Amino acid sequence: MSGLLAGYARCSTAMQDLTAQREILISLGVPEDRIYLDKRMTGTNRDRPGLDQARASVRAGDTLVVPKLDRLARSVPDARDIGDSLVTRGVKLSLGGTIYDPADPMGKMFFNILATFAEFEVDLLRLRTREGMAVARAKGKLKGKQPKLTARQQAHLVKEHASGEHTIADLAEIFSVSRATVYRVHERARTVG
């Protein structure tokens, strides 16, 4: 590969680790200081600062290296858009060491197949998540976000607020909650009472 190499790695959750992807990029010749990362970013999220930095760091003749296509994009249109924009600028795209060449019909087909599988994987994950949530809801295990304060604490907060002795900020500090929570509790009590 001629020109400079820049690498991009992404993970969707805080629990995931980028070490394996980083090691793959280094093994493919990407210098550590030219690896751009996005943590807690889904591939369907168009606003990825690490990807934007990686794309901005490459010029004509350079190569953007990604461990796998699903780290770059999770939909066919997004993958094509990114791939086409790089090619237009004269930047090569390396997927795990294999250069994507849009002029090669086989390479283009392979790229589109990989993008289709990445999108299919996302769709399956969404489907499984919805099914799992429906089962949990049916069993009564998915009840939504629990209130920060018990009913008793909420009643006490409302009573303290009504006394006029404490500001909203004071109540937030006393009950170890945000001011927004104090406002919500107060508003709920006002509309119910």
C-alpha positions in Angstrom: 0.0 0.0 0.0 1.4 3.4 -1.0 0.7 6.6 0.8 -0.1 6.9 4.5 -2.3 4.6 6.4 -5.0 5.6 8.8 -7.1 3.2 10.8 -10.6 3.3 12.2 -12.2 1.2 14.9 -15.6 1.3 16.6 -17.5 -0.4 19.3 -21.2 0.1 20.2 -21.1 -0.1 24.0 -19.0 1.0 26.9 -18.6 -2.7 27.9 -16.9 -3.5 24.6 -13.2 -3.2 24.2 -11.3 -1.8 21.2 -8.1 -3.7 22.0 -8.6 -6.5 19.4 -9.5 -4.1 16.6 -6.6 -1.8 17.5 -4.2 -4.8 17.4 -5.5 -5.8 14.0 -4.9 -2.3 12.7 -1.4 -2.2 14.0 -0.7 -5.7 12.5 -1.8 -4.2 9.2 0.8 -1.5 9.4 -1.3 1.4 10.8 0.8 3.6 13.2 -0.8 3.9 16.6 -1.0 7.7 16.4 -3.1 7.3 13.2 -5.8 5.1 14.7 -9.1 6.9 15.2 -11.8 5.5 17.5 -15.4 5.7 18.3 -16.6 4.2 21.5 -20.3 3.8 22.4 -21.3 4.6 18.8 -23.5 2.4 16.7 -22.6 1.9 13.1 -26.0 3.3 12.1 -25.2 6.6 13.8 -24.1 9.0 11.1 -22.5 11.3 13.7 -19.2 9.5 14.4 -16.4 11.9 15.4 -13.7 9.3 15.2 -14.7 8.3 11.6 -14.9 12.0 10.6 -11.3 12.5 11.9 -10.1 9.3 10.1 -11.7 10.4 6.9 -10.2 13.9 7.3 -6.7 12.5 7.9 -6.4 10.8 4.6 -5.6 12.3 1.2 -5.3 11.0 -2.4 -3.0 8.0 -2.4 -3.6 7.2 1.3 -5.5 4.2 2.6 -8.2 4.0 5.3 -7.9 0.7 7.1 -10.8 -0.9 8.9 -10.7 -4.3 10.6 -14.1 -5.4 9.2 -16.7 -3.6 7.1 -19.3 -3.8 10.0 -17.0 -1.6 12.1 -17.3 1.1 9.3 -21.0 0.9 8.5 -24.0 -1.2 9.4 -26.2 -0.4 6.4 -25.7 -0.9 2.7 -26.4 2.8 1.8 -24.0 4.1 4.5 -21.2 1.6 3.4 -21.6 2.6 -0.2 -21.7 6.4 0.7 -18.5 6.1 2.7 -16.8 3.8 0.1 -17.8 6.1 -2.8 -16.7 9.3 -1.0 -13.2 7.8 -0.3 -12.8 6.5 -3.9 -13.9 9.9 -5.3 -11.1 11.5 -3.2 -8.5 8.9 -4.4 -8.3 7.2 -1.0 -8.1 3.4 -0.9 -10.3 1.4 1.6 -8.7 -1.6 3.2 -11.1 -4.1 4.8 -9.0 -6.3 7.1 -6.1 -6.0 4.7 -8.1 -6.5 1.4 -8.2 -3.4 -0.7 -11.7 -2.5 -2.0 -11.6 -1.6 -5.6 -14.9 -0.3 -7.0 -13.6 -0.6 -10.5 -13.3 -4.3 -10.1 -16.8 -5.9 -10.6 -15.9 -8.8 -8.2 -14.5 -6.4 -5.6 -17.6 -4.2 -5.8 -19.9 -7.3 -5.5 -17.9 -8.5 -2.5 -18.2 -5.1 -0.8 -21.9 -5.0 -1.4 -22.4 -8.5 0.0 -20.4 -7.6 3.1 -22.5 -4.5 3.6 -25.7 -6.5 3.1 -24.6 -9.0 5.8 -23.7 -6.2 8.2 -27.1 -4.6 7.7 -28.8 -8.1 8.1 -26.9 -8.6 11.4 -28.2 -5.3 12.7 -31.7 -6.1 11.7 -31.5 -9.5 13.4 -30.2 -7.9 16.6 -33.1 -5.4 16.7 -35.6 -8.2 16.1 -34.1 -10.3 18.9 -34.0 -7.3 21.3 -37.7 -6.6 20.6 -38.6 -10.2 21.1 -36.7 -10.4 24.3 -38.3 -7.2 25.6 -41.8 -8.5 24.7 -41.1 -11.8 26.7 -39.7 -9.8 29.7 -42.7 -7.5 29.6 -45.1 -10.4 29.5 -43.4 -12.0 32.5 -43.6 -8.7 34.3 -39.9 -8.3 34.4 -39.7 -5.2 32.2 -41.4 -2.4 34.1 -39.6 0.6 32.7 -37.4 3.0 34.6 -37.9 2.9 38.3 -38.5 6.2 40.2 -35.5 7.7 41.9 -37.5 8.2 45.1 -39.9 5.9 46.9 -43.6 7.1 47.3 -42.8 8.0 50.9 -39.7 10.0 49.9 -41.7 11.8 47.2 -44.4 12.7 49.8 -41.8 14.0 52.2 -40.2 16.1 49.4 -43.6 17.6 48.5 -44.2 18.4 52.1 -40.8 20.1 52.5 -41.3 22.1 49.3 -44.7 23.2 50.5 -43.2 24.5 53.8 -41.3 27.0 51.8 -38.1 26.5 53.9 -36.1 24.9 51.1 -35.3 25.9 47.5 -35.4 23.4 44.7 -31.6 23.2 44.8 -31.7 22.5 48.5 -34.2 19.7 48.0 -32.2 18.2 45.2 -29.2 18.1 47.5 -31.1 16.8 50.5 -32.7 13.9 48.5 -29.6 13.3 46.4 -31.4 13.7 43.1 -31.3 16.2 40.3 -33.3 19.4 40.2 -35.3 18.0 37.3 -36.4 15.1 39.5 -37.5 17.5 42.2 -39.5 19.4 39.6 -41.1 16.2 38.2 -42.1 15.0 41.7 -43.6 18.4 42.5 -45.4 18.6 39.2 -46.8 15.0 39.6 -48.0 15.8 43.1 -49.6 19.0 41.9 -51.5 17.3 39.0 -52.6 14.3 41.1 -53.5 16.3 44.2 
